[in-house]
Amino acid sequence: MITVRDIAAEAGVSAMTVSNVINGRTDKVSAATAERIREIMDRTGYVPNGPATALATKRSNIVALVHAASGERPQPSPHDSIFLDEVERGMTKAGRYLMIRSADDVAVTAKELRSWRVDGAIILGAFTSEADEVQSKLGLPLVFVDNYSTSSRISRVGLDDFHGGLIAGRELISTGHRRLALVAPGVDRPGVIHQRFLGFMAAVSEAGLDREAVTLLDSAPFFDAALALGQELAASPQRPTGIFATADIIAIGLLKGLVESGVAVPEQASIIGFDDLPEARYVSPALSTVRQDIPAKAKAAVAALLALIETQERGAEVRLSVEMARRGSVAPPPKA
């Protein structure tokens, strides 16, 4: 049976160096050495003894990704799929094992994770109040993604959502639109959507427009719901000419609903999304959108959690920038 000492002898390193690679302490090992050790482990079929490693290091090397999702989701979220894939890649590269849990109640699910002896968790999509409750009750390193808690004990990774809403509003207004709409799954609860709403309304105020220039339309963040809303808008005589949807999947559904109902985009209605999903380039016309770097957000969350596990110092914040991706779904409004 292959042992750590056998791996070390073939790699020309100490058993401690091999142990560091097995346990994810790659900051103590050069990249070339770590790769050589992993290659030998793969070739020889060496499998670390997980329970023994956990006992020796007082760590399980298991980390969790808790995805807050209330109720059944009728359709998968492209944003979340990209994020989860990148987190899995990052944790695997760091020598960690990723457990993915969907949670109706984040606090309850987080408590359950303790029985698995996870070393820490990334929490995606929790509300601000949930973040404060979970962090206060658990003695685990936690990183909250897209969360606006103001607690100094919360470690957060997210976007400049306010700026995203601001530049979307400016883009539509500078193109000449004065009959505007913001489409979102509710804007009142503190968090990502509320920040994008505030940014959009700041652009409206900046342009000297009345708040009444903006129609707020509620839509679940799914393609079918937005498609139905687009069909409804097409039949409205007071249809907005400039529309900002707070997620690309909503914007794509709106676009298809409008076009299939005989409303030309962008000639009769302009649409801006948020995310810059790959699908934004596939639709016709291609979707103008506020671009966020989802893989970079996932990598930042992975790095923040790994650092937190090592240092136990909470309260770090990473706020990533956003920018406009201009494509074919925005044009000046039709002449009256």
TORZA-538222 format. One record per residue (C-alpha): x, y, z; residue in one letter. Coordinates in Angstrom, 2 decimals. Layout:
! residues N
{{X Y Z} a};
...
END
This chain:
! residues 336
{{0.00 0.00 0.00} m};
{{1.33 3.43 -0.99} i};
{{2.09 5.71 1.99} t};
{{2.89 9.37 2.48} v};
{{6.55 8.43 2.93} r};
{{6.52 6.63 -0.43} d};
{{5.10 9.73 -2.13} i};
{{7.67 11.92 -0.38} a};
{{10.58 9.67 -1.41} a};
{{9.59 9.67 -5.09} e};
{{8.99 13.45 -5.09} a};
{{12.26 14.14 -3.27} g};
{{10.57 16.07 -0.48} v};
{{9.74 15.57 3.18} s};
{{6.67 13.74 4.43} a};
{{5.55 17.05 5.96} m};
{{5.57 18.67 2.51} t};
{{3.36 15.90 1.15} v};
{{1.08 16.31 4.17} s};
{{0.81 20.06 3.49} n};
{{-0.36 19.37 -0.07} v};
{{-2.86 16.72 1.08} i};
{{-4.30 19.11 3.66} n};
{{-4.57 22.10 1.33} g};
{{-1.74 24.11 2.89} r};
{{-0.36 24.96 -0.51} t};
{{0.90 28.36 0.65} d};
{{3.72 26.43 2.30} k};
{{4.67 24.58 -0.93} v};
{{5.77 25.85 -4.33} s};
{{3.28 25.38 -7.15} a};
{{5.67 23.12 -9.06} a};
{{6.28 20.88 -6.04} t};
{{2.57 20.65 -5.24} a};
{{1.82 19.69 -8.84} e};
{{4.55 17.03 -8.79} r};
{{3.17 15.53 -5.58} i};
{{-0.38 15.47 -6.94} r};
{{0.82 13.80 -10.14} e};
{{2.53 11.04 -8.14} i};
{{-0.57 10.61 -5.98} m};
{{-2.77 10.32 -9.08} d};
{{-0.41 7.89 -10.83} r};
{{0.02 5.64 -7.83} t};
{{-3.64 5.76 -6.84} g};
{{-2.86 7.10 -3.38} y};
{{-6.00 8.05 -1.44} v};
{{-5.58 10.09 1.78} p};
{{-7.25 8.75 4.90} n};
{{-9.89 11.44 5.41} g};
{{-10.83 10.71 9.04} p};
{{-7.19 10.32 10.07} a};
{{-6.28 13.59 8.37} t};
{{-9.17 15.36 10.09} a};
{{-8.08 14.05 13.48} l};
{{-4.46 15.03 12.93} a};
{{-5.23 18.54 11.68} t};
{{-8.46 19.15 13.64} k};
{{-9.96 19.98 10.25} r};
{{-12.15 17.98 7.91} s};
{{-11.02 19.81 4.76} n};
{{-14.72 20.00 3.93} i};
{{-16.21 23.39 3.12} v};
{{-19.84 24.08 2.30} a};
{{-21.63 26.28 -0.15} l};
{{-25.11 27.08 1.14} v};
{{-27.44 28.37 -1.57} h};
{{-30.37 30.28 -0.10} a};
{{-33.42 29.46 -2.20} a};
{{-36.93 29.73 -0.80} s};
{{-39.40 27.18 -2.17} g};
{{-39.05 25.23 -5.41} e};
{{-37.24 26.94 -8.27} r};
{{-39.09 26.32 -11.55} p};
{{-35.92 27.03 -13.54} q};
{{-32.21 26.94 -12.73} p};
{{-30.37 30.24 -12.31} s};
{{-27.60 30.71 -14.90} p};
{{-25.84 33.15 -12.55} h};
{{-25.83 30.64 -9.70} d};
{{-24.68 27.80 -11.97} s};
{{-21.62 29.80 -13.08} i};
{{-20.88 30.81 -9.49} f};
{{-21.18 27.26 -8.09} l};
{{-18.98 25.81 -10.82} d};
{{-16.21 28.32 -10.17} e};
{{-16.35 27.77 -6.38} v};
{{-16.06 24.01 -6.91} e};
{{-13.02 24.49 -9.15} r};
{{-11.37 26.80 -6.63} g};
{{-11.93 24.55 -3.64} m};
{{-10.75 21.46 -5.51} t};
{{-7.59 23.29 -6.52} k};
{{-7.04 24.23 -2.87} a};
{{-7.35 20.58 -1.81} g};
{{-10.77 21.06 -0.19} r};
{{-13.95 19.05 -0.56} y};
{{-17.06 21.04 -1.37} l};
{{-20.50 20.23 0.04} m};
{{-23.37 22.04 -1.71} i};
{{-26.64 22.55 0.14} r};
{{-29.79 24.36 -0.96} s};
{{-31.56 26.00 1.96} a};
{{-35.06 27.31 2.56} d};
{{-33.87 28.34 6.04} d};
{{-30.21 29.36 6.02} v};
{{-29.90 29.41 9.81} a};
{{-31.23 25.86 10.19} v};
{{-29.07 24.49 7.37} t};
{{-25.95 26.20 8.73} a};
{{-26.49 24.52 12.10} k};
{{-26.75 21.14 10.38} e};
{{-23.36 21.71 8.78} l};
{{-21.68 21.58 12.17} r};
{{-22.50 17.87 12.42} s};
{{-20.42 17.36 9.27} w};
{{-17.48 19.18 10.89} r};
{{-17.13 21.55 7.96} v};
{{-14.25 24.00 8.23} d};
{{-16.33 26.90 6.93} g};
{{-19.01 27.90 4.44} a};
{{-19.85 30.32 1.65} i};
{{-23.45 31.56 1.92} i};
{{-25.00 32.70 -1.36} l};
{{-28.19 34.74 -1.47} g};
{{-29.03 35.10 2.23} a};
{{-30.95 38.17 3.36} f};
{{-29.22 40.70 5.60} t};
{{-31.11 39.62 8.71} s};
{{-30.25 35.96 8.06} e};
{{-26.54 36.78 7.84} a};
{{-26.53 38.47 11.22} d};
{{-28.43 35.58 12.84} e};
{{-26.29 32.83 11.33} v};
{{-22.99 34.51 12.15} q};
{{-24.05 35.24 15.72} s};
{{-25.08 31.64 16.41} k};
{{-22.31 29.68 14.67} l};
{{-18.65 29.38 15.53} g};
{{-17.69 28.75 11.91} l};
{{-15.78 30.84 9.36} p};
{{-18.47 32.17 7.02} l};
{{-18.35 34.32 3.89} v};
{{-21.61 35.88 2.69} f};
{{-21.97 36.62 -1.03} v};
{{-24.22 39.44 -2.29} d};
{{-25.21 40.46 1.22} n};
{{-25.57 43.95 2.69} y};
{{-25.23 43.30 6.39} s};
{{-23.60 46.21 8.20} t};
{{-22.26 44.03 11.03} s};
{{-18.50 44.31 11.54} s};
{{-18.41 40.56 12.22} r};
{{-19.66 39.60 8.77} i};
{{-17.23 38.77 5.93} s};
{{-18.77 39.78 2.59} r};
{{-18.06 39.48 -1.12} v};
{{-20.28 41.30 -3.60} g};
{{-20.69 43.99 -6.23} l};
{{-21.15 47.72 -6.45} d};
{{-24.84 47.16 -7.13} d};
{{-25.74 50.82 -6.61} f};
{{-23.34 51.83 -9.39} h};
{{-24.81 49.14 -11.62} g};
{{-28.29 50.62 -11.28} g};
{{-26.87 54.12 -11.74} l};
{{-25.12 53.39 -15.04} i};
{{-28.15 51.50 -16.36} a};
{{-30.34 54.52 -15.65} g};
{{-27.84 56.91 -17.18} r};
{{-27.60 54.75 -20.32} e};
{{-31.34 54.83 -20.96} l};
{{-31.76 58.49 -20.06} i};
{{-28.79 59.65 -22.15} s};
{{-30.28 57.79 -25.12} t};
{{-33.41 59.90 -24.78} g};
{{-35.81 57.73 -22.79} h};
{{-38.17 59.48 -20.40} r};
{{-40.81 56.77 -19.94} r};
{{-38.87 54.26 -17.88} l};
{{-39.49 50.98 -16.08} a};
{{-37.52 48.96 -13.56} l};
{{-38.37 45.24 -13.51} v};
{{-37.28 43.29 -10.44} a};
{{-38.41 40.66 -7.91} p};
{{-39.29 43.34 -5.34} g};
{{-37.21 46.38 -4.44} v};
{{-38.14 47.09 -0.81} d};
{{-36.12 44.52 1.14} r};
{{-32.52 45.60 1.94} p};
{{-30.08 43.83 -0.36} g};
{{-28.82 43.53 -3.91} v};
{{-32.05 44.41 -5.73} i};
{{-32.73 47.38 -3.45} h};
{{-29.26 48.79 -4.13} q};
{{-29.76 48.48 -7.90} r};
{{-33.12 50.23 -7.52} f};
{{-31.52 53.05 -5.50} l};
{{-28.81 53.50 -8.12} g};
{{-31.37 53.62 -10.93} f};
{{-33.48 56.19 -9.08} m};
{{-30.34 58.25 -8.42} a};
{{-29.84 58.48 -12.19} a};
{{-33.46 59.57 -12.58} v};
{{-33.03 62.28 -9.94} s};
{{-29.68 63.33 -11.42} e};
{{-31.42 63.93 -14.77} a};
{{-34.08 66.09 -13.14} g};
{{-36.89 63.63 -13.88} l};
{{-39.83 63.01 -11.58} d};
{{-40.11 59.70 -9.76} r};
{{-43.35 59.21 -11.69} e};
{{-41.23 58.74 -14.82} a};
{{-40.40 55.24 -13.53} v};
{{-42.85 52.36 -13.42} t};
{{-41.90 49.59 -10.97} l};
{{-42.83 46.16 -12.28} l};
{{-42.51 43.01 -10.19} d};
{{-41.23 39.83 -11.83} s};
{{-39.89 36.58 -10.42} a};
{{-36.27 36.04 -11.56} p};
{{-37.19 33.37 -14.11} f};
{{-37.47 33.38 -17.89} f};
{{-41.11 32.24 -18.11} d};
{{-42.36 34.87 -15.65} a};
{{-40.55 37.63 -17.54} a};
{{-41.79 36.28 -20.88} l};
{{-45.39 36.59 -19.67} a};
{{-44.72 40.12 -18.40} l};
{{-43.22 41.10 -21.77} g};
{{-46.39 39.90 -23.49} q};
{{-48.49 41.97 -21.09} e};
{{-46.36 45.06 -21.69} l};
{{-46.72 44.66 -25.44} a};
{{-50.47 45.12 -25.09} a};
{{-50.18 48.23 -22.89} s};
{{-50.86 51.59 -24.57} p};
{{-48.63 53.31 -21.98} q};
{{-45.74 50.91 -22.43} r};
{{-42.37 52.22 -21.14} p};
{{-39.80 52.81 -23.84} t};
{{-36.72 52.25 -21.65} g};
{{-36.61 49.16 -19.40} i};
{{-34.00 48.11 -16.84} f};
{{-34.28 44.54 -15.58} a};
{{-32.20 43.70 -12.51} t};
{{-31.14 40.32 -13.95} a};
{{-30.32 39.18 -17.48} d};
{{-32.68 36.22 -17.27} i};
{{-35.54 38.68 -16.66} i};
{{-34.37 40.96 -19.47} a};
{{-34.14 38.05 -21.92} i};
{{-37.66 36.91 -21.07} g};
{{-38.99 40.45 -21.50} l};
{{-37.22 40.82 -24.83} l};
{{-38.67 37.60 -26.20} k};
{{-42.16 38.39 -24.90} g};
{{-42.14 41.84 -26.50} l};
{{-40.70 40.72 -29.85} v};
{{-43.04 37.74 -30.16} e};
{{-45.96 40.10 -29.48} s};
{{-44.97 42.46 -32.28} g};
{{-42.95 45.09 -30.37} v};
{{-39.60 45.74 -32.04} a};
{{-36.52 45.90 -29.80} v};
{{-34.82 48.36 -29.70} p};
{{-36.86 50.46 -32.16} e};
{{-39.98 50.54 -29.96} q};
{{-38.59 49.45 -26.59} a};
{{-35.05 49.40 -25.22} s};
{{-33.93 46.87 -22.61} i};
{{-30.91 46.68 -20.29} i};
{{-30.16 43.66 -18.11} g};
{{-27.74 42.95 -15.29} f};
{{-25.11 40.17 -15.10} d};
{{-23.75 39.73 -18.66} d};
{{-24.56 36.04 -18.80} l};
{{-23.35 34.16 -21.90} p};
{{-27.01 34.05 -22.99} e};
{{-27.01 37.86 -23.30} a};
{{-25.02 37.51 -26.52} r};
{{-27.19 34.70 -27.91} y};
{{-30.50 36.57 -28.13} v};
{{-31.43 38.85 -31.01} s};
{{-30.81 41.68 -30.65} p};
{{-27.89 40.98 -28.33} a};
{{-28.63 42.32 -24.85} l};
{{-27.08 45.47 -23.45} s};
{{-26.37 44.76 -19.81} t};
{{-24.49 45.74 -16.68} v};
{{-21.53 43.39 -16.66} r};
{{-20.39 41.68 -13.50} q};
{{-17.52 39.17 -13.41} d};
{{-19.22 36.14 -11.84} i};
{{-16.10 33.90 -11.89} p};
{{-14.10 36.69 -10.21} a};
{{-16.78 36.98 -7.53} k};
{{-16.62 33.24 -6.90} a};
{{-12.81 33.29 -6.74} k};
{{-12.93 36.17 -4.29} a};
{{-15.36 34.21 -2.09} a};
{{-13.11 31.14 -2.16} v};
{{-10.03 33.21 -1.29} a};
{{-11.88 35.03 1.50} a};
{{-13.10 31.79 3.09} l};
{{-9.73 30.05 2.89} l};
{{-8.06 33.09 4.47} a};
{{-10.75 33.23 7.15} l};
{{-10.25 29.55 8.01} i};
{{-6.54 30.22 8.51} e};
{{-6.76 33.52 10.41} t};
{{-10.25 33.45 12.01} q};
{{-10.37 37.24 11.46} e};
{{-13.90 38.25 10.42} r};
{{-15.24 41.41 8.91} g};
{{-13.39 41.52 5.56} a};
{{-15.26 43.00 2.60} e};
{{-14.65 42.65 -1.15} v};
{{-16.73 44.87 -3.42} r};
{{-16.22 44.24 -7.16} l};
{{-16.85 46.86 -9.84} s};
{{-19.37 46.63 -12.69} v};
{{-19.53 48.21 -16.15} e};
{{-21.88 48.65 -19.10} m};
{{-21.73 46.10 -21.90} a};
{{-23.33 47.90 -24.85} r};
{{-24.96 45.75 -27.51} r};
{{-28.04 45.99 -29.69} g};
{{-31.01 46.23 -27.33} s};
{{-30.82 49.99 -26.66} v};
{{-31.66 52.79 -29.12} a};
{{-33.36 56.21 -28.94} p};
{{-37.11 56.02 -28.19} p};
{{-39.60 56.16 -31.05} p};
{{-40.72 59.63 -32.04} k};
{{-44.15 60.60 -30.77} a};
END
